[in-house]
Amino acid sequence: MDDTLVLIPARMASTRLPGKPLAGINGRAMILHVLDRAREAAIGRPVICTDSEEIAEAVIADGGEAVMTRADHPSGSDRIHEALEILDPEGRVRFVINVQGDLPTIDPVLIRESLAPLKEGPADIATLVTEITDEAEKTNPNVVKAIGTPIGENRLRALYFTRATAPSGDGPLYHHIGLYAYRREALEKFVSLPPSALESRERLEQLRALENGMRIDIAIVDTAPLGVDTPEDLEKARQALGG
């Protein structure tokens, strides 16, 4: 799809797992597995966005595309916005999907699903959730919960995101999956906004959009991908990918 970019931000600076984009999984660097999943999604041009020459060289050697970005970006959203301007200065791209570079086992279907709410309705940004089935996750502050109102089958309009256990009462709780699809103009607006009060309090960047009146729609999917943040996560990814 010529109107869509799948941008994958990747940095070497990880406190819990230094150099993780190049960590080996089944004979391939982790970032290359993420690139493979983006290729398999076949929904847009996949590009690695990085400030590391080492990462860029590994991607290019594998036949992939990498773009160098500044090292001082405060977030992945800022990094992909710079990459968008470098890759498409003419403004032809309409949609940008931000896939985190530490999701080597992500199902390509999830990447495609993230764009669907933007195709279907008026949302500025789209993202994913899955229903929480593990009781421990319901009270775990590291599992971000999405609160939304139903707008259709497997669709929600986001009202809030929180690390707390919410909403109260009977009914499902949803685990937010940190994969976003943006309309181009929404990404441009988002990165121009200063950090918001609730964003700073909850440490959740997506609240900046909601606090500034932007609409986020959500697709409910069956599973959450494994994010690799620790050596233990890396070993799980190796087992999942057979290496």
N, C-alpha and C positions, 0 to 999 in steps of 0.2 A: 504494500500500500504506500504510494508515493506521498500521501499526505500525513503519514505517521512515522515518528521516530521512536525507537525503543532505546532509551539512554540508560546506561549502567554506570553509576559513579563508583569509583574504586580508589582507595587510598591505602598506603602502606602503614599509616600511623594508627595502629590498634593497640590499646593498652593491655587488653586481656589476651590477645593473640597477635603479636607483632608480625607484620609481613603476611597477613592472612590471605590477601588476594592471590599470592603465588604459592600458597600451601599446596602440597601435592595430594591429589585424590585420584587413584587409579591411573597414575602416570601422567596426569594433566593438572595444570594449575587450577585452583578453584575458580578463578575469574573466567577461565576458558569453559568450564562446565556451565557457568551462568550464561555465557555467550552462546553456548550450544542450545540451551533451553530457549533463549530469545530467538535464535534462528529457527528452531522447531515450531515456535508459535506462529511464524510466517504472517505477522500482522503489520510489520513495519521494518524499516532499516535499523539494525542493531549496531550501536556504537558504544564503546567503552570511553568514559570520561574520567580522566585521571590527571594528577599532578606528578606522577612517577614515570620517569623514562623507562624504568625496568618493567613496569606493568605494560606500558605502551609497546615496548619491544616484543614482549611475550605474545601480545595480542596480534601484532602485525606479522610475526613469524608464523602464527597459526592461520594466517589468511584473513584475519578480522580487521576491523576498522577501529582506530583509537584517535581521540582528540585530546590534546594537552590543554589543561585549564590551570588557573591560578592556584597557588597553594594555600591562600588565605580565606577560602570560602568557609563561612560558618556552618553550612549545611549542604546536603546533597541537592536540595532544590536550587540553591544558588549555583552549584557546580553545573547542573544540567541546563540551567538558563544560559550560562556563558557558552556552553557547548552548542546549544540551539542557535545562538547568534552567530557562532563561527561556522556551523554546518549549513545554515539556511538564512543567510543575510537578506535574501529576496522575499522572505515571508511566505513561502509556499506551503510549509508544513502547518497543518491545522491541529494535530493532536500529538502530545508527547507523553509516553509511558515511562515512568521512573521505576526501574527494577533494581533493587538493592544488590550490590555486588557480592553479598555473602549468602546467597540463596541457591547453592549449586544443585539442589534436588527439586527446585520448583517445577511443578507441572506446567508445561507450556499452555495448557488450557486456561490456567489462572491468569496468565498474561493477556490472553485474548478476552477473557471475561472482564478484566478491569476496564476495557474500553467500551464495553456494551452500554453501560448507563449513559455515556456521553452521546452515543449514537441514537439512543432511545428517547432522550428528554432534554430538559433545559439546564442540567447541572453544569457547574463550572469545573468541578473536579469529581473524579470517581475513585472509589477504593473498594476493598474487599473485606468481608468478615466470614468467620465460620462459627457455628454454635459451639459453646463450651460444654464439653461432656465430662471433663475431669473436675471433680469437686474442688480440688486443691487450686486449680487455675482461677476459680471464681473469686478467691481472696488474695491471689498473688498480685502484688502491685507491678510486677514486671510484665504481666499479661494485660495489655491495654484493652479496655472494654469500649465498644461503640454502642451508643444509644441512639435509636432512630425510630421514626414512625413509618409503618408499612405504606408503600405506594404502588405495590404490585407484587406479582409472584417472584419471590426471592429478591425483592428490591426494598431498600429502605432509604429514606431521606435523613441524613445525619442531623441530630440535634446537639450531640455532645460526645466527647471522648474523655475517658477518665481512667486512672489507675485504681480507683476505688471499685468496690463491688456494687454495680448499678446496672439497671434500675432495681429497686426493691420490689417485693411482691412476687406473685406467681408469673412464670413465663421464662422464655429462654434468655440467656446472657450470650453476648457475641464477642468473640476474640477478634480484635482488629488486626488485619494483615497489612503491614506497612508497604504496600505497593499502590502507586497512584497513577492515574491518567489525568492529564490536564488538557483543556483547550489552550491553545497557544496564548490567547489574550489573558486567560486566567493565571497561567504561570507567570506572565510578565507582571500582572498586578500583584500577585502573591509575593514575589521577591522584592517588590518596591515598598512593601509595607514593613513598618518596624515591628519587632517582637511585641506580642500583646500580653496583657496582664495574666490571663488564664494560661496562655502558652507557657509563660515563665513559671507559673505556679505548679502546673501539672507536668512540665517538661515534655509537652506534646506540641510539635510544630503545627499540626493540622488545626489546632484551635485558633490560630491566627486568622485562618480563612473564615471560620465560622463567626468569630468576633467582629469581622469586617463585612459581614453580610453576604459572603460567598456561599454558594450552595454546593454541598457535597452529597452525592448519591452513592449508594452502597449496593454491591452485588453480594448475595449470600452464597457461599460455595461450600463444598463438602469437607475440605481439609485445609490445614494451614501448612505452608512449607517450613522446613527446618532452617532456621537462621543460625549461621555459624559464628559464635562469639567467643567460644572457649575451646581449649584442646579437647574437652569431652565432646563438644558439638562436632568438632572436626572428625573425631573417630566415628561418630554416628553417621556422618555424611559419607565417610569412606565405606562403611558397612552397607549403607543404602545404595551406593553406586558400585559396589562390588570390588573395591580396591583397598 
